[in-house]
């Protein structure tokens, strides 16, 4: 049956979502750097006009290029961090009485008379009666 989470569980979930957002931001930051290094060292630099590939860069040139990439890497990491923080919410609701699931809308009362709550505020626990009957 569905029961509300405790305050400690809600705080833990919030910390976990924040941690996920930070890790995603750091991952995107790192992937931009890795992609640029691989492209410039092994594939070649893109020419300014047309799609032809230019010569590859030396490691010294790549090291000099990294400070120029820092703003792009930072912007990419920050945007993904903010997006994960904003959109990493579950909009599914569950009835506290009958367990019916539905998408979030303005209806707060279920047909059975129970109230709808956000799914991420609830947890599932096994009913002791159903365990005893088996």
GUROFI-354723 format. One record per atom (N, C-alpha, C): residue number from 1; x, y, z; atom name; residue in one letter. Coordinates in steps of 0.001 Angstrom, whole numbers, plus 524288, in hexadecimal, padded with zeros to 5 digits. Each point is the difference from the previous one (the first is absolute). Example, Ala and Ser with C-alpha at 12.3 -4.5 7.8 and 13.67 -1.06 7.14 Angstrom:
BEGIN
> 1:83386:7E9C6:81E78:N:A
> 1:7FC86:804A6:80000:CA:A
> 1:80384:804B0:80000:C:A
> 2:7FEA2:8041A:7FD30:N:S
> 2:80334:804A6:8003C:CA:S
> 2:7FCFE:80442:802DA:C:S
This chain:
BEGIN
> 1:80340:7FB74:80000:N:X
> 1:7FCC0:8048C:80000:CA:X
> 1:80378:804DA:80000:C:X
> 2:7FDEA:80446:7FE21:N:X
> 2:802D1:804EA:7FFB8:CA:X
> 2:7FF6F:802FA:80525:C:X
> 3:80474:801B9:8021E:N:X
> 3:7FFFE:80326:804C8:CA:X
> 3:80393:804B2:7FF20:C:X
> 4:7FEF0:80452:802AB:N:X
> 4:8035C:80498:7FF62:CA:X
> 4:80581:7FEED:8020B:C:X
> 5:803DC:80254:7FD6A:N:X
> 5:80565:7FF93:801C3:CA:X
> 5:800C8:80372:804CC:C:X
> 6:803C8:7FE8E:8031D:N:X
> 6:80154:80327:8048A:CA:X
> 6:80320:804C8:7FE3A:C:X
> 7:80094:803C6:80386:N:X
> 7:8030D:804AB:7FEBD:CA:X
> 7:805A0:7FE9D:7FEA5:C:X
> 8:8023B:7FC31:802B4:N:X
> 8:8055B:7FE60:7FEEC:CA:X
> 8:80079:7FDB8:7FA7F:C:X
> 9:7FC24:7FCDD:7FE7C:N:X
> 9:80012:7FDB0:7FAC0:CA:X
> 9:7FF5E:80428:7FBCC:C:X
> 10:7FCAD:803D9:800F5:N:X
> 10:7FF56:80446:7FC36:CA:X
> 10:804FF:8032F:7FF7E:C:X
> 11:8029E:80103:80465:N:X
> 11:804FA:802E2:7FFD3:CA:X
> 11:80427:7FCE3:7FD24:C:X
> 12:8001F:7FADE:800E8:N:X
> 12:803BB:7FCA4:7FD4A:CA:X
> 12:7FF0A:80014:7FA1E:C:X
> 13:7FB0D:7FFA4:7FE6B:N:X
> 13:7FEAD:8002C:7FA70:CA:X
> 13:801A6:80529:7FD8D:C:X
> 14:7FF2D:8044F:802C6:N:X
> 14:80186:80523:7FE0B:CA:X
> 14:805E7:80051:7FF51:C:X
> 15:802E7:7FE01:803D1:N:X
> 15:805B7:7FFF4:7FF99:CA:X
> 15:801C4:7FC96:7FB77:C:X
> 16:7FD5A:7FB9C:7FF30:N:X
> 16:8016F:7FC78:7FBBC:CA:X
> 16:7FF0A:8028B:7FAB1:C:X
> 17:7FB9F:802C0:7FF6C:N:X
> 17:7FEED:802B6:7FB0E:CA:X
> 17:80404:80450:7FF0D:C:X
> 18:8018D:802BE:80421:N:X
> 18:803FE:80410:7FF7F:CA:X
> 18:80541:7FD9A:7FE6F:C:X
> 19:80147:7FB8D:8025B:N:X
> 19:804D7:7FD45:7FEAC:CA:X
> 19:7FFEF:7FE3B:7FA4C:C:X
> 20:7FB95:7FDE9:7FE3E:N:X
> 20:7FF78:7FE5C:7FA88:CA:X
> 20:800C0:80499:7FC4B:C:X
> 21:7FDD3:80482:8015C:N:X
> 21:80082:804A1:7FCB6:CA:X
> 21:805B2:801C1:7FFB5:C:X
> 22:802BD:7FFFB:8046B:N:X
> 22:80585:8018D:8000C:CA:X
> 22:8034B:7FC46:7FCC3:C:X
> 23:7FF12:7FAEB:800A7:N:X
> 23:80307:7FC2C:7FD07:CA:X
> 23:7FF08:80083:7FA29:C:X
> 24:7FB33:80122:7FE7C:N:X
> 24:7FED5:800C1:7FA77:CA:X
> 24:802CC:804CE:7FDE4:C:X
> 25:80003:80434:802F0:N:X
> 25:802C0:804B8:7FE5F:CA:X
> 25:805D6:7FF09:7FF57:C:X
> 26:80259:7FD3D:803B1:N:X
> 26:80597:7FEC8:7FFAE:CA:X
> 26:8010D:7FC63:7FB64:C:X
> 27:7FC86:7FC4A:7FF14:N:X
> 27:800A3:7FC6A:7FB98:CA:X
> 27:7FFDB:802F3:7FACD:C:X
> 28:7FC4A:8038A:7FF55:N:X
> 28:7FFA0:80303:7FB22:CA:X
> 28:804CF:80372:7FF5D:C:X
> 29:801B6:80286:80432:N:X
> 29:804BA:80335:7FFF4:CA:X
> 29:8049B:7FCC8:7FDFC:C:X
> 30:8009A:7FB41:80223:N:X
> 30:8045A:7FC9E:7FE80:CA:X
> 30:7FF73:7FDEF:7FA76:C:X
> 31:7FB3B:7FE98:7FE74:N:X
> 31:7FF37:7FDDA:7FABE:CA:X
> 31:80132:803FB:7FBBB:C:X
> 32:7FECD:804EE:80100:N:X
> 32:80145:8040D:7FC25:CA:X
> 32:805E4:80047:7FF49:C:X
> 33:802EC:7FFE4:80443:N:X
> 33:805B2:8001D:7FFB3:CA:X
> 33:80213:7FB32:7FD27:C:X
> 34:7FE1F:7FB6D:80172:N:X
> 34:801D9:7FB2A:7FD89:CA:X
> 34:7FEC2:7FFF9:7FA2D:C:X
> 35:7FB4C:8019B:7FE9A:N:X
> 35:7FE80:80028:7FA7F:CA:X
> 35:80397:803AA:7FCEC:C:X
> 36:800FB:80498:80210:N:X
> 36:80355:803C3:7FD3D:CA:X
> 36:80595:7FE0A:7FF7C:C:X
> 37:80215:7FD99:80411:N:X
> 37:8055F:7FDFA:7FFBB:CA:X
> 37:80058:7FBA6:7FBF6:C:X
> 38:7FC5A:7FC5C:80017:N:X
> 38:8001E:7FBAA:7FC3B:CA:X
> 38:7FF58:80209:7FA71:C:X
> 39:7FC5C:8039F:7FF57:N:X
> 39:7FF25:80216:7FAC0:CA:X
> 39:804DA:802CF:7FDF4:C:X
> 40:80241:80369:80323:N:X
> 40:80468:8031B:7FE28:CA:X
> 40:8050A:7FCE4:7FF92:C:X
> 41:800B0:7FC02:80323:N:X
> 41:804CC:7FCEA:7FFC3:CA:X
> 41:7FFB3:7FBA8:7FBF6:C:X
> 42:7FB8D:7FD63:7FF95:N:X
> 42:7FFCD:7FB54:7FCB8:CA:X
> 42:7FCC5:80095:7FB07:C:X
> 43:7FC24:80381:7FFEA:N:X
> 43:7FCB1:800A2:7FB65:CA:X
> 43:801E6:8048A:7FCB6:C:X
> 44:800FE:80463:80278:N:X
> 44:801B8:804A7:7FD3F:CA:X
> 44:7FC6F:80491:80146:C:X
> 45:80214:804A3:7FF4B:N:X
> 45:7FCEA:804A6:80122:CA:X
> 45:7FC60:8011C:7FB71:C:X
> 46:7FB6D:801FE:80126:N:X
> 46:7FC55:80157:7FBDC:CA:X
> 46:801B4:80512:7FD62:C:X
> 47:7FFB1:80017:7FAEE:N:X
> 47:80140:804BF:7FD1F:CA:X
> 47:7FB9D:803EF:800D6:C:X
> 48:8013A:80502:7FFA0:N:X
> 48:7FC10:803FF:800E4:CA:X
> 48:7FBE8:80027:7FBBB:C:X
> 49:80171:7FEDB:7FB3A:N:X
> 49:7FC46:7FFFE:7FBAF:CA:X
> 49:7FFB9:7FA7E:7FDBF:C:X
> 50:7FB51:7FE02:7FFE5:N:X
> 50:7FF53:7FABA:7FDEB:CA:X
> 50:80098:7FBF4:8044A:C:X
> 51:7FF70:7FB35:7FE96:N:X
> 51:8002B:7FBC1:803C9:CA:X
> 51:80514:7FCF3:7FFC8:C:X
> 52:803E7:80200:7FD50:N:X
> 52:804DE:7FD1A:7FF9A:CA:X
> 52:802F4:80032:8052A:C:X
> 53:802CF:7FBD4:80114:N:X
> 53:80308:7FFB2:804CE:CA:X
> 53:80581:801F0:7FF0A:C:X
> 54:801EB:802FC:803BB:N:X
> 54:80548:801FE:7FFAA:CA:X
> 54:803D0:7FC4F:802A4:C:X
> 55:804B9:801BE:800F3:N:X
> 55:803EB:7FCA7:80278:CA:X
> 55:7FEC6:7FF2D:805D2:C:X
> 56:80241:7FBE4:80216:N:X
> 56:7FF64:7FF0C:8059C:CA:X
> 56:80390:803A6:8030A:C:X
> 57:7FEE4:80091:80509:N:X
> 57:8030A:8037F:80353:CA:X
> 57:803FC:7FCE6:80328:C:X
> 58:80421:80298:8018E:N:X
> 58:803C7:7FD8B:80385:CA:X
> 58:7FDF3:80072:80597:C:X
> 59:8027E:7FD15:8038D:N:X
> 59:7FE45:8002E:8056C:CA:X
> 59:800D5:80570:80254:C:X
> 60:80424:802B1:7FE61:N:X
> 60:800E9:80551:801F1:CA:X
> 60:7FBA9:803B2:7FE3D:C:X
> 61:7FE51:7FF71:7FB21:N:X
> 61:7FBBA:8034D:7FE0F:CA:X
> 61:7FAE2:7FECB:802DB:C:X
> 62:7FF2B:7FB14:80124:N:X
> 62:7FB44:7FE87:802D3:CA:X
> 62:80014:80247:80580:C:X
> 63:8047D:7FFB7:802A2:N:X
> 63:8006A:8023D:80545:CA:X
> 63:7FF17:805E7:7FFEF:C:X
> 64:801C1:802A4:7FBE8:N:X
> 64:7FF09:805A8:7FF8C:CA:X
> 64:7FA40:8011C:7FEC3:C:X
> 65:7FD50:7FC45:7FDAA:N:X
> 65:7FA87:800BA:7FE84:CA:X
> 65:7FC49:7FF49:804A4:C:X
> 66:80192:7FD14:803F4:N:X
> 66:7FC85:7FEC1:80461:CA:X
> 66:7FDE8:804DE:802BD:C:X
> 67:8031B:803FD:80129:N:X
> 67:7FDB0:804AE:80272:CA:X
> 67:7FBC4:8029C:7FCA8:C:X
> 68:8006C:7FF8E:7FAE5:N:X
> 68:7FBEF:80225:7FC93:CA:X
> 68:7FAF7:7FCC8:80061:C:X
> 69:8007C:7FAFD:80134:N:X
> 69:7FB72:7FC91:8006F:CA:X
> 69:7FD3A:80070:80547:C:X
> 70:802AA:801EF:803FC:N:X
> 70:7FDB8:80030:80540:CA:X
> 70:7FAAD:802B0:8002E:C:X
> 71:7FF30:80478:7FD69:N:X
> 71:7FAC0:80256:80037:CA:X
> 71:7FBCD:7FC76:7FDA4:C:X
> 72:8011C:7FD5E:7FBA7:N:X
> 72:7FC2F:7FC89:7FD84:CA:X
> 72:7FEF4:7FB31:80360:C:X
> 73:80425:7FDE4:80253:N:X
> 73:7FF68:7FB81:80366:CA:X
> 73:7FCBF:8017F:804CB:C:X
> 74:80116:8048C:80228:N:X
> 74:7FD23:801C9:804A5:CA:X
> 74:7FA46:800F9:7FEBF:C:X
> 75:7FEF3:80299:7FBB1:N:X
> 75:7FA93:80121:7FE7E:CA:X
> 75:7FD08:7FAE3:7FF17:C:X
> 76:80261:7FC5B:7FD43:N:X
> 76:7FD7E:7FAF2:7FF10:CA:X
> 76:7FEE1:7FD1E:8050E:C:X
> 77:803D4:7FFD2:80389:N:X
> 77:7FF3F:7FD5B:80501:CA:X
> 77:7FBCF:80291:8034A:C:X
> 78:7FFFB:8053B:8002E:N:X
> 78:7FC23:802DA:8031A:CA:X
> 78:7FA88:7FF4C:7FDC2:C:X
> 79:7FF7A:8003B:7FADA:N:X
> 79:7FAD3:7FF4B:7FDA4:CA:X
> 79:7FDC5:7FA95:8011B:C:X
> 80:8033F:7FBFC:7FFA0:N:X
> 80:7FE19:7FAC1:80128:CA:X
> 80:7FECB:7FF60:805CE:C:X
> 81:80330:8025D:80360:N:X
> 81:7FEF2:7FFDC:8059A:CA:X
> 81:7FAAD:80268:80132:C:X
> 82:7FF0C:804A0:7FDC5:N:X
> 82:7FB02:802A3:800F1:CA:X
> 82:7FB6C:7FCF1:7FDB4:C:X
> 83:800C5:7FDB8:7FB68:N:X
> 83:7FBCA:7FCFE:7FD89:CA:X
> 83:7FEA2:7FB32:8033A:C:X
> 84:803E2:7FD44:801F6:N:X
> 84:7FEF7:7FB58:80323:CA:X
> 84:7FD55:80184:8051C:C:X
> 85:801B1:80448:80260:N:X
> 85:7FD79:801C7:804DA:CA:X
> 85:7FA4B:80168:7FF14:C:X
> 86:7FEF7:80286:7FB94:N:X
> 86:7FAB7:801E2:7FEF0:CA:X
> 86:7FC58:7FB8F:7FE53:C:X
> 87:801E7:7FC8D:7FCA1:N:X
> 87:7FC92:7FC29:7FD8B:CA:X
> 87:80080:7FA7E:8023C:C:X
> 88:802EA:7FF4B:80435:N:X
> 88:80099:7FAD1:80250:CA:X
> 88:7FBD6:7FF12:8042C:C:X
> 89:7FB46:80191:7FEE2:N:X
> 89:7FBA3:7FF46:80399:CA:X
> 89:7FC02:7FC60:7FD8E:C:X
> 90:7FDBF:7FCC8:80333:N:X
> 90:7FBFB:7FC6E:7FE3B:CA:X
> 90:7FABE:802BD:8007A:C:X
> 91:7FD0C:8003D:7FBCD:N:X
> 91:7FAE6:80296:8001F:CA:X
> 91:7FB8A:7FC1D:80080:C:X
> 92:80134:7FB21:80127:N:X
> 92:7FBFD:7FC16:800D1:CA:X
> 92:7FDDF:8008B:8058C:C:X
> 93:7FAE6:7FF57:80081:N:X
> 93:7FD83:8003D:80519:CA:X
> 93:7FD9E:7FAB4:80152:C:X
> 94:7FF84:7FEF6:80508:N:X
> 94:7FDB8:7FB1C:801D8:CA:X
> 94:7FBD7:80147:80410:C:X
> 95:7FBC8:7FD06:7FFD4:N:X
> 95:7FBD3:8009E:803DB:CA:X
> 95:801BA:7FD61:8050B:C:X
> 96:7FF66:802C2:80453:N:X
> 96:801A6:7FDDF:8050E:CA:X
> 96:7FC65:7FBAE:801F8:C:X
> 97:7FB56:7FF99:7FDC1:N:X
> 97:7FC2E:7FC24:801D0:CA:X
> 97:80007:7FB0D:7FCA5:C:X
> 98:7FF6B:800AE:7FAD0:N:X
> 98:7FF81:7FB69:7FC96:CA:X
> 98:804F3:7FEC5:7FCE4:C:X
> 99:803CA:80397:7FFD0:N:X
> 99:804E3:7FF0A:7FD3C:CA:X
> 99:7FFCB:80116:7FA32:C:X
> 100:7FBD7:8026B:7FE14:N:X
> 100:7FF7A:8013F:7FA71:CA:X
> 100:80427:80409:7FE79:C:X
> 101:80285:7FF22:7FB88:N:X
> 101:803FB:80391:7FE01:CA:X
> 101:7FDBE:8035D:7FBAA:C:X
> 102:801BC:804E3:7FFB6:N:X
> 102:7FE65:80373:7FBBC:CA:X
> 102:80412:80447:7FF58:C:X
> 103:7FFD4:80284:7FB7D:N:X
> 103:80357:80485:7FEFA:CA:X
> 103:7FE0D:80499:80331:C:X
> 104:80393:8039B:80130:N:X
> 104:7FE9F:80496:8031C:CA:X
> 104:7FC04:8035A:7FD1C:C:X
> 105:7FBDB:8016B:802B3:N:X
> 105:7FC3C:803C9:7FE15:CA:X
> 105:7FDA2:802B4:804C4:C:X
> 106:7FBF9:8031F:7FF2E:N:X
> 106:7FDCA:80310:8044C:CA:X
> 106:7FC38:7FCE9:8036C:C:X
> 107:7FEA7:7FB45:7FE65:N:X
> 107:7FC71:7FCBF:8031D:CA:X
> 107:8030E:7FDDE:804A8:C:X
> 108:7FE37:80139:804BB:N:X
> 108:802C1:7FE4D:804B6:CA:X
> 108:7FD57:7FB72:802C5:C:X
> 109:7FB0B:7FF00:7FEC3:N:X
> 109:7FD05:7FBE3:80293:CA:X
> 109:7FEF7:7FB96:7FC1C:C:X
> 110:80111:7FB3C:801AD:N:X
> 110:7FF22:7FB60:7FCC1:CA:X
> 110:7FA36:7FE8E:8001F:C:X
> 111:7FE59:7FCC5:7FC49:N:X
> 111:7FA98:7FE1D:7FFDF:CA:X
> 111:7FE97:7FCE9:804F1:C:X
> 112:803EA:7FD8F:80268:N:X
> 112:7FF01:7FCD6:804AF:CA:X
> 112:7FFAB:8035B:804EC:C:X
> 113:8013F:804FE:7FF94:N:X
> 113:7FFD3:80379:80482:CA:X
> 113:80554:8012B:8024C:C:X
> 114:8041C:7FD5D:7FE28:N:X
> 114:8054F:80105:801E3:CA:X
> 114:8024A:804D4:7FD6E:C:X
> 115:80468:801C3:8021A:N:X
> 115:802AD:80494:7FDDA:CA:X
> 115:80498:7FE3F:7FCAD:C:X
> 116:800FF:802E6:7FBDE:N:X
> 116:8048A:7FEFF:7FCBB:CA:X
> 116:804B5:802E7:80232:C:X
> 117:80478:7FD3E:8000C:N:X
> 117:804FA:80259:8018D:CA:X
> 117:80410:7FE91:7FBF0:C:X
> 118:80407:8033E:7FF9A:N:X
> 118:80435:7FEDF:7FC55:CA:X
> 118:8029E:7FAD9:8016C:C:X
> 119:8014D:7FCFC:7FC06:N:X
> 119:80235:7FAD4:800CF:CA:X
> 119:80542:80046:802D1:C:X
> 120:80321:8041D:7FEE6:N:X
> 120:80516:80052:8028C:CA:X
> 120:7FF98:8017E:805C8:C:X
> 121:7FB42:80136:801DC:N:X
> 121:7FF25:800FE:80591:CA:X
> 121:7FE02:7FB21:802CE:C:X
> 122:7FF46:7FBCC:7FD13:N:X
> 122:7FDCA:7FB33:80227:CA:X
> 122:803EB:7FB88:7FF5A:C:X
> 123:7FF27:7FBDB:8030C:N:X
> 123:80320:7FB3C:7FF64:CA:X
> 123:7FC61:7FB4B:80076:C:X
> 124:801AE:7FBB4:7FD9E:N:X
> 124:7FCE9:7FB3B:80007:CA:X
> 124:80209:7FC74:80453:C:X
> 125:7FC71:7FE34:80335:N:X
> 125:80172:7FC17:803DC:CA:X
> 125:7FC3C:7FB6B:7FF66:C:X
> 126:801F0:7FB5E:80112:N:X
> 126:7FCBF:7FB58:7FF99:CA:X
> 126:7FC26:7FFEF:80488:C:X
> 127:7FB4C:7FE7A:7FECE:N:X
> 127:7FBE5:7FF8D:803ED:CA:X
> 127:800CA:7FB05:80316:C:X
> 128:80045:80042:80532:N:X
> 128:800DC:7FB5F:8034A:CA:X
> 128:7FBA7:7FC09:7FF69:C:X
> 129:7FB2D:801BF:7FF1E:N:X
> 129:7FBA9:7FC67:7FF6A:CA:X
> 129:80095:7FCA5:7FB30:C:X
> 130:801D0:80249:7FBAC:N:X
> 130:8009C:7FCED:7FB37:CA:X
> 130:8046A:7FC16:80091:C:X
> 131:803F7:80133:8032A:N:X
> 131:8043D:7FC3E:800E1:CA:X
> 131:7FE1F:7FB54:80338:C:X
> 132:7FC9A:80111:803BE:N:X
> 132:7FE14:7FBD3:80359:CA:X
> 132:7FC47:7FC53:7FD15:C:X
> 133:7FD24:80211:7FC24:N:X
> 133:7FC54:7FCCD:7FD0C:CA:X
> 133:802AF:7FC4A:7FC42:C:X
> 134:804CA:8010D:7FE8B:N:X
> 134:802C6:7FCBD:7FC23:CA:X
> 134:80285:7FB6E:8025C:C:X
